[in-house]
Each structure stands twice: as structure tokens, then as C-alpha cells.
Amino acid sequence: MKLKSGAFKLLTVLLTSAIVLTACGSSKNTPAASSGASATTPAVETASATPEPAKDVEITVWDQPNDDDPNKKVQEEIFAAFDAEYPHIKVKREKLDDKYRDKYLVAMAGGVGPDAWHSAAFPDIQKYIANGFVLDLTDRLDAWADKDKMMAATMEAGKKDGKYYGLTYDAYVMTFAYNKKLFKEAGIEKPPATWDEFREVAKKLTDPAKGTYGFNILGLEFADWFFEYFPWQAGGDLTVKNDDGTATLTFTSEPVVQALQFYKDLKWTDKVVQKNVVQSLVDNLKDFAAGKVGMEIGNVDWFTGNGMNIQDIGLMPFPKGPAGKNPGQVGGSYWTINAKTSPEKQDAAWTYITYMASKEVAEKKLQFSADNGAFPGLLQVRTDVDVTKFFANIPADLTAVVAETAADPHLEYFLKERLTPYVVGAVQKILLDEKADPKAELQKAQDLAQKEVVDKYNADVLSAK
């Protein structure tokens, strides 16, 4: 699920993770790595000639902040600094609306897409690569002094056949939080590392007399968002994307069944989850912030945004399941350059996006956030940017676990945006009906999803070839 930075409007903060301020990569003086001279690469100086000034070039970039964007002021300062340093690059900046994904597809198909933009979401970029929309950046990245400053895990989703097509704009990773006070009161010295340990710790944290319980389970509208992590821990996934672009449903595979059985055990056998298993995510987060629950999937700013003291929040890697795995769900977006625009515009766009991805810009944004009482994204995509330098109250152990979790990244399951209702239905049935069988419910969900979604999707993919 793509998360955006922003003001602490409750739904935005809670349901989009408030997460990531722009974190980026740099060298604004690095020339584009294309062959030959370009509008942004000065002519080679000889003994008898003075370098000619760079020729003017205009590019269109989709990165203009909306009027209500809390970061608008600092972004405009960054724009002004770029314009002053590169006066030969005339940047026409345009805003994005809520339908930016559809707008981008239409614009690119019509030959009027932006020369650069920063909202190519991790799950979408492979589609843009297949359509020939985005430029291969590999040679430019190899020549860029800051390439090794970018967190490698955040660049992976933008690769195809060993080549890079995106430069990370922002990224987030979902984390597993725990209440340090409740852990201490229960005599728990360290967070659980496996499913078995998780169940035992959750039991110790559950005390009906005090109104506390071990784990906040999500059974309402976004139930599949948090559930998908558990099949990964068991060694599987809910879907498979085939080499030809079609999808195969794997709801009834052993790892998914194991994951849903784990959910059922937490609810009906161990009785370590909240009474109302279909309460909203908003209510789940409020309960955790209020000290009613020991463990919760989420991000630190979700809880501090609900009034929780950051010193009471601990983060831990996801517990390892039967497969001995615990990948973190990552998301975010890339800067991409239009593959169909002119070489001069592509070179200018590269100068622009590497400037916006610089350490200086990332730190300027963090300083602005600190000065204005905002909370930063703990996952910064540049390894040389330290959040704690700007936010002294953030414990170093939190940023360390975020980096550890992001080191083994996993994208959300393929076709999630179309299959959510079917997975959610199976999860809810298990949490509401003690007699429901995980495999049987997953089979029902898979059969329905195959009929209503996947058959048509696969037919459309194959007919387009």
C-alpha cells in the first residue's frame, strides 16, 4: 500500500502510515552518463576553446505539491535552489491528483507524459517498464557518485533483467511494534522471534482483569494488508505472477493455510486478541497507544500520533514462521524518466532527479519537519542520512530495527488491489466463526476470485500479446 508523508490528519496518518519523507540520492554536479554532449553536459574544453554555456532545455515534471501539502514551503525552496543552480533547465512543474496513476497511463500512451515524475509506485513500475514508458537508467546510475549511498533494498523493485529503471524517491517498511511497559510488567525480557514464541508472549501479555491482551489482530477492511505477512513467514504467498504476466491464485497453498490457522489459534485457542476482531484499524491503533495491547503491526508515527510516548514503543522484526522467514513489506515510489522524450530532455531530467535525490535535499526536508513538529519516516532511502541527527528523541534502536526489516523486502501480493475482498472474507470468517475451517474458507475465496477476477484478467493479458 503506497504511503505518503503529510500532516497529521487522522485518516491520512493512520491508514496511509504517514511514513516517508523524501529520502534520496545526490550528486547534482554529476553529468548524465549518456554518450555525446547534451543540453546538461557542457562541451569538452580544449586548449583553444572556452566551453560553451549549456543550451536551454525545458522539461515537464510531475512533482508540484498541492496547496494543502504541509511540506509545500520547503519544497518550493528546493525548487528555487535548483532553478538558480541550473538556469538553463526550465522546469514546468505540474500537480498530481488522486487519479495520478490513470492520468500517467493515458498521458504516456498519448505521447504527452511528463519527462520525469516521482510517483511510479513499487508495484506499478514493472508495468511501465513492459510498456516501454520508462528509461533504462543503468549507465547513468553506474556513473553517479552517489549510487552506493542508496539503500539497495529500495532499488530492487525498479529492476528488470539486471537493469535499473527507477531512482528511489521514497520508501516505507511495515514494522511490528510492542509496548515496552507491558513487556516489563509481564517479565518479558526480549521480543518473540518465532511464531511459537509469539504465542507464548501474547499469552503472558493477556490479562482480562486488567483489560490487556497480547496482539491486535486486523479483521476489518484492510485485513489482507496485515495477513499477507504471515504466509510469507510460512514460505509462500497469496498469488504468483507468471512469466507471461498472468496470475495464479495460491490461497489454498500450505503456507497460506498455515497462516490462517495461526490466526485462528490466536483467536480461539490462545484467546490473546481483542474481543472485537473486526474493529477498525483506527481503533486498534488507539488501543495500542492507550496501553491496552502488547503487540501491534504498524509504524511509530501511527502511535505517537495517538499520544503515545515514543520511549514506550519498541520495534521488533516480524516473528519467523514455519519456513524460518520474516521478510518486511516494503513500498514506496520511484523517480522515472520518460523513455520517449528527447535525449536532451532525458539528460536534463537526470540532472533534476539526482538533485532532488541528494543528501542535501533529504536533510533539508528532515530539518523542516523537525522545525515544524512533524514526524519523520524512519526508513530513509539514503544510507548516509541519519534521522536521529534531526530528531534527538527518537531511540536509535527503532531506526536499527527499521533498517533490519527493510533489508529483506517483499512487495505486496500480486493483484492485491483486485483480490482484497476475497482474502478479507476468508480472514473474517475464521475470526468470527470458531467452527470455520481455514482451508475450506480459502478454497471458497479462491474459487470465487478465480471466477470473478482472475479468469478475465488472464484472458485480457494474453489477448494483448
N, C-alpha and C positions, 0 to 999 in steps of 0.2 A: 504494500500500500504506500503510495507516494506521500511523504510527509513534508510539510513546508514550515519554515520559520515564520514567526509572526507574533502579533500582540497576543496577550493572554485573554482572548475571548474564549469562554469556557469550551464551546464545542470544538473550536479550532485547536486549542491546546490539548484537549483530552482525546479527541478522536483522530487527529492527524499526527500526533506526537510532538507537536511544536518543534520539532527536532532541529533541523540542522541549519545553522548559519552557513553562509557560503564559505567553503574552505577550499583552497585552490593551489595552483602551482605556477610558476613565475616568469622568469626572466624576460622582462619587457624589452630588453635590448638584443635579444637573440634573433637573428634574421631567419626568415622562413627557409625551410630546407627543401625548396623546390629547385629544379635546375634553371639556370639562366637568371638574368636580372629581372626584377619585378618592381611593382609600384612601391613596395615596402622594403626592398633590398637595394641600397644605394649602389650606383655603378662602381666598378672596381677602380680605385685610384691608381694612376700611373705617374711616372716621374714628370711627365709633361702636361698632365691634365688635372684640373681640380674636379673633385666629384660633383656631379650634377645633383641638385636637390631632388628629392623624391617627387614623383608626379602625383597630383591629386587623384584620389580614388574615393568613391562613395560606396558604402556598404549599408545594408539594412540588417538590423539586429533586433530580435525579439527579446528585449530584456528591460523595457521601460517599466518601472514599478507603478502599481496602481496608486491612486491618490490617498487611499487609506492604509497603505503599507507603512508600518511603523519604522521601517528601515529606509524610507524614501529619501530622507535628508542626507544620510551618509552615502547612499547610492548616487545621488546627484553630485555630491562632492567628488566621488570617484570618477564619474563620467567627466566632470570638468577637468580633473587632473589628466586623464587620458587625452582629452581633446587638446589640452595645452602642450602635452609632450609630443603628440603626433598630429600636428595641424594639417598634414596632407591627407589624413584619413578622415573623411567626412562621414560621420555615423548618423544614420537615420534610425532612431530607436522607436520601437512600437510596443504597445502593451499587449498582454495576453488576457483573454477572458476565460471563463470556466470551460469553454469548449475548445481549448487550445489544441488538443490532440487532433480533433476532427479538422480544425482550421488548418493545421500544419499539413495534413494529408491532402486536403483539397488544394492548398496553395502550391505544394510541391508537384502534384500531378498536373497542375495548370501552368507550371513553369514560372511561378511568381513567388516562390518561397523565399524565406529570409536567407541572407548569406551566412548568418550564424544565429544560433539560439541556444538557450541553456536548459530547456525543459524536455530533452529527449530521455524519458524515464527508462530506468534499467530494463524493465520487461518489454519495452517497445523498440529499443534500438535495433534489435536483430531484424525486425520487420523493415525498418528504414534501410538497413544495410542490404537486405534482399531486394528491395525496390530500387536500389541504386541512388538513393537520396543523399547519403552522407559520404563525405570524402574520406579516403584512407589517409590517416594521419601518421602512419608508422614512421616514415622517413623524417617527418618534422619532429616527432617525439624523440627519435633516436638522436637528433642533433640538438635537442633542447637541454640546456644545462640543468634544468630542474626536474627532469624526468624521474630520477630516483628519489625525489622528495615526495612524490605522490604515493599514497598508500596503495600498494599493489592490489589488494583485495577489492578495492573500489573500482579498479580499471577492468576487471575481468569480464563483466557483463557486456562491455563495449568491444570485445574482441571477436573476430571470426577468422578461422584458418590462420591463426597466428598474427593477424594484423589488427591494428587499433583504429577504431572509427570514432571514438569519443574521448574527451578530456573531462574528468570528473568535475562537476560543478558543486554538487553537494551529496551527502550520503548520511544514512542513519542505520543503526542496527538496533533491533529489539533486544531488550535485556530482561533478566529475571531479578527482581528486587526482593529484599527481605527486611523486616523490621528488627533492627539491632536490639532495641529494648526488649521486645518479646522473646528474642532468641536468648538473651542474657537471663531473663526471668525464668525461662524453661530449662536453663542449664545446658543450652546447645552451644558448643564451642566453635563449630565451623559449619558452613552451609553444606547441604547434601550434594554429593557428586554423582549419584546414580538414582534410578527410579526406586530401587528398594530403600535406599537411604532417605529419599524424598518422602516416601510414605511414612517412615518411622518418625522423621522430623515433624511432618504435618500432624501426626497423632499427638506428639508432645506439645504442640502449639495450640491444640484444640481443647478448649475448656468451656463447656456450655454454661457453667455457673458464672463465668466472667464475661460471657458473650464473645469469646475469641475463637477463631478457627484457623486451620493451617494454611489453606490455599483458596484464593478467589478463582473460581472456575468461570469461564465465559460461555454462556449458553444462549445469548440473545443474538442480535443482528450480525455481529462480526465473529461469531463462534468459530468459523473456519480459519479466521486470521490467526488465532492463537492455537487452535487444534493442530494445524498443519505442521507445527514444530515437532509434535510427538511422533508422527510417522517417520519424520527424518531421523529422529533419535533411535527409532527401531530399524532404520536402514532402508526405508522406502519413501514413497511419495504418493500423492493422490492421483497424479496423471503422469503420462510420459509424452513428450513431444517427439514424434518420429522424424527420421531423416528427411522425409518428403513433406514435412510441415503439418501432417495430420496429427491428431491426438488419440491416445489410447487411455481409457479410464482404468485406474488401478485401485478403486475404492475397496475392492474385496481382497486385495493382496494381504499377505500375512502381516507385514509391518503396520498397515492401516488398521487391521482388525485388532492387533496387539495394542495399538494406541488408544482405540476406542474402549477396549476392555480396561485399560489403565484408568481412563476417565470414569468408567462405571465403578471400578473398585474404590476410587477416591470418594465417590458419592455414596454408594450403597453399602460397601463393606467396611471401609475405614471411617466413613462419616466425618470427613475432615474439611468439607467445603461449606460455603454459606447455605442457609436454608433456601433462599430464593435463587435458584441456579439460573433463572432467566431474567435476573435484574440487569439493568443496563450497565455498560462499561463505565459510564459516569458514576453510577452508584458504587461499583466495585472500587474505583479509584478513591472515592470519598471514604469508603470503609478502611482501606489500607492507610490512608493519610490520618485517619482518626484512631489508628492503633487497634482495630478490631480483627485484623488478619495478619498472619505472619509472612506469607509469601504471595507475590503478585507479579504477573508479567506486565511490563511497562517501562517507561523511561523516567528518569529522575525528575525532570521538569513537570511531568504529569502530577507528581506527588507534592513537590514544593508549590506548585500552582494551586494546590488544595490546602495549603497552610502547613505542610509537614516540615519539620526541621531537617535540613539536609544531613545533619550529623547523625540522625537516627536511621538513615537509609543505607542499606548495604546492597551491593550487587554481586551476583554470582553467575558463572556460566550455567547454561541450561544443563540439567542432570542428564547423564548418559543413559540411553535406553538399552534394549537387548543387543543392539548392534555395536554398542560401545562408542556411539557417535553423539555429538551435541552441537551441530552447526548453528550459527546465528542467522536470523532472517535479515537480510540487508536490502535496502532500497535507496533510491536517490535518482539523480539525473545527470546528464552529460551536456557539455558544450559540444555541438557538432557544427561542421562547415558544409555548406551546400556543394555537392559534387557536380552540379550542373551549371554553376556560375563561372565567371571568367577566372583565369589564373591570377590576374591582378587582384580581384576581389577575394579570392581564396587566401592569398598571401596577407592581405590587409586583415582579413578575418582571423588568421592565425596570430598576428600581432595583437589583435584585440583580445582574443580569448586567453592568451597566455598572460597578458597584462592583468586581466580580471582574475586569473588563477594564481596570481603572485602571492608570496608570503606577505608582502606589504599590504595588499588589499585585504587579505584574510585577517590580518591583525588589526587593521583599521576598523573593520566591521566588529571584531570582538571588543575593541576598546569602546566603540559606540554603544554596544549592548551593555557593557559594564557601566558606562556613564549614565545610562538611561534605565537601569534596573531590570533589564531583560535577562533571560536565562540562555546560556549558550548551548549549542549542540555539543555533546561531549565527544562525539566522533568527528574529528577534523580530518579532512582527506589529505592534508599535507602533514608529513611526519615531523616537520620542523616547526610546527605551530603548537604551542602549549597553552591550553585553555586556562590552566591554573595560574599562569603568569598574569592573567587579567582578572581572574575570579579566585581570590585567595581563600574563600570559604569552601571551595569545592575540594573534598578529600582526594588525594592522589590515587587512593585505591579504587575509586569509582572510575576514573579515566583509564586505569590499568585494565579493569575487567571489560570495559567497553572495547578497548583495543584487542584484547584476547578473544572476545566473542566475534568481533569483525574479521579476525584472521582466518576463520573458516566460514566463508559466506555462502548463503543459499538464497536463491531467488524464490519468490512465492510460486506456488504450484501453477503449472501451465493452464491457461483458460480460466483462471480463478474468477475473473470478472463475470463470467457466464455461468459458472458452476456453483457459486456460493450458496444459493438457496437449497441445493440438493445436499451438500455436505452439512449445512446448518441443520437441516431437517433430521438427519441421522443423529447428530450430536444431541439435539434437543430431546429426541425420543428416548435415548439412553439415560439422559439425566432426569427425565420426568417419569419414566416407567421402569420400575425395578425389574420387571419380568422381560423387558425387551432384550433381544439378543443382538450384540454388536454386528456380527457377520450378516445376519438376516436383514438388519436395517440398512447396512451398507449395500447389500445386494439390491434392495428395493430402490435406494437412491441412485445407484449406478444404472439400473435398467431404465429408470425414468430420464436420467440425464442423457443417456445414450440416445434415447428416442427423441427427446425434445431439443437437444443441443448438438451433441457430437456428430450424429449422422449427417445433419445438414452442414455443419462446419466442415467436416472432412470432404463432403461432396463439393463444396464451394472451393476448397483449397485445390482439389485435384482438377476441377474443371478450369481453373485459372492457369494451369500449367500448359 
